[in-house]
C-alpha cells in the first residue's frame, strides 16, 4: 500500500525593514502644554502617530555613545538616543523561499471535470454469514 503524498508548505519568516530616527531632545512649544514632560510627550506622540500612519511599528529606543570632535583639545563622548521602527518588507520576487501564488485561469478556457475512462472494478467480499451458508450447503449435498 502506498502512502499518500504529503505536501509541506514552507512558511517563510517575516522580513522586516527598519527605520531609525533620532529621538527629540526637547519638546515642542504648544498652547496648553506647560511642563517639559508634557511638551516631550506631545513631540513623541507626533512622531509615533506619523510613523504609524506610514505603516511603521515602534520596536524600541536605543542609546549609543559616540566619540565626536569637541574642539582643538580632542574628542568628547556624546550620547545619541534613537527610536527604532519596523514594518513588513515587500516580498522579493526572486526570493527562493517565497511561495508562488496560483494564477487564475483566463475566462476563455473553461475547466472540464475529470472523468474516469474505465469503470472501477470491485470484487465483492462475501459476508461471514454467506460463507457459512455456502459451506453448509456444500457439506449437505
C-alpha positions in Angstrom: 0.0 0.0 0.0 1.4 3.4 -1.0 1.4 6.3 1.5 -0.4 9.3 0.3 1.7 12.2 -0.9 2.5 14.9 1.6 2.8 18.5 0.6 4.6 20.7 3.1 4.1 24.4 2.7 7.2 26.2 4.0 6.1 29.3 5.8 8.7 31.9 5.3 9.8 34.0 8.3 8.6 37.6 8.0 11.1 40.0 6.6 11.2 43.5 8.1 12.7 46.8 7.0 13.8 49.1 9.8 13.9 52.9 10.2 15.9 54.5 12.9 15.3 58.2 13.7 16.8 60.5 16.4 14.6 61.0 19.4 13.6 64.6 20.1 15.9 66.4 22.5 13.3 68.8 23.6 9.5 69.2 23.4 7.6 71.4 21.0 6.0 74.6 22.5 2.3 74.3 22.0 -0.6 76.1 23.6 -1.8 74.3 26.7 1.5 72.4 27.2 3.0 73.8 30.4 5.7 71.4 31.6 8.7 70.0 29.8 7.3 66.5 30.3 4.0 67.5 28.5 6.0 69.0 25.6 8.2 65.9 25.3 5.2 63.6 25.4 3.5 65.7 22.7 6.6 65.6 20.5 6.9 61.8 20.8 3.2 61.3 20.2 3.5 63.3 16.9 6.4 61.1 15.8 4.7 57.8 16.7 1.4 58.9 15.0 3.3 59.9 11.8 5.3 56.7 11.7 2.2 54.6 12.5 0.3 56.2 9.6 3.1 55.2 7.3 2.9 51.5 8.5 5.8 51.6 10.9 5.7 49.7 14.2 7.6 51.0 17.2 10.3 48.5 18.3 12.4 50.1 21.0 14.6 53.1 21.9 18.4 52.7 21.9 21.1 55.0 23.3 24.5 54.9 21.7 27.7 56.7 22.7 30.0 58.1 20.1 33.2 60.0 20.1 32.7 63.3 18.4 35.1 66.1 17.8 34.7 68.7 20.6 37.3 71.3 19.6 41.0 71.6 19.3 41.6 69.8 22.6 40.3 66.4 21.3 37.2 64.3 21.3 34.3 64.2 23.6 31.7 61.4 24.2 28.2 62.2 23.1 25.0 60.1 23.6 22.5 59.6 20.8 19.0 58.4 21.6 17.4 56.7 18.6 13.9 55.4 18.0 13.7 52.1 16.1 10.7 51.3 13.9 9.9 48.4 11.6 7.4 47.3 9.1 6.9 44.2 6.8 9.1 44.4 3.8 7.6 43.7 0.4 8.3 40.1 -0.6 11.1 39.8 -3.1 10.1 38.2 -6.4 13.4 36.3 -6.6 13.3 35.0 -3.0 13.8 31.2 -3.0 11.5 30.7 0.0 8.6 32.7 -1.4 5.5 30.6 -2.2 4.2 31.2 -5.8 0.6 32.2 -6.0 -1.6 30.1 -8.3 -2.6 32.1 -11.4 -6.2 32.4 -12.3 -7.3 30.7 -15.5 -8.5 33.0 -18.2 -12.2 33.0 -18.6 -12.0 31.8 -22.2 -10.6 28.4 -21.1 -13.4 26.6 -19.2 -12.2 23.9 -16.8 -13.5 20.4 -17.7 -14.4 18.0 -15.0 -12.2 14.9 -14.5 -13.9 11.8 -15.9 -12.9 8.2 -15.3 -12.4 6.4 -18.6 -12.6 2.9 -17.2 -15.0 1.8 -14.5 -13.6 0.8 -11.2 -14.0 -2.9 -10.6 -14.5 -4.2 -7.1 -14.6 -7.8 -6.0 -17.5 -8.5 -3.8 -16.4 -9.9 -0.4 -18.9 -12.4 0.9 -20.1 -11.8 4.4 -19.3 -14.3 7.0 -23.0 -15.5 7.2 -23.0 -16.1 3.4 -19.7 -18.0 3.6 -21.0 -20.3 6.4 -24.2 -21.0 4.5 -22.2 -22.0 1.3 -20.0 -24.4 3.3 -23.1 -25.9 5.0 -24.8 -26.4 1.6 -21.6 -28.0 0.2 -21.4 -30.4 3.1 -25.1 -31.4 2.9 -25.0 -32.1 -0.8 
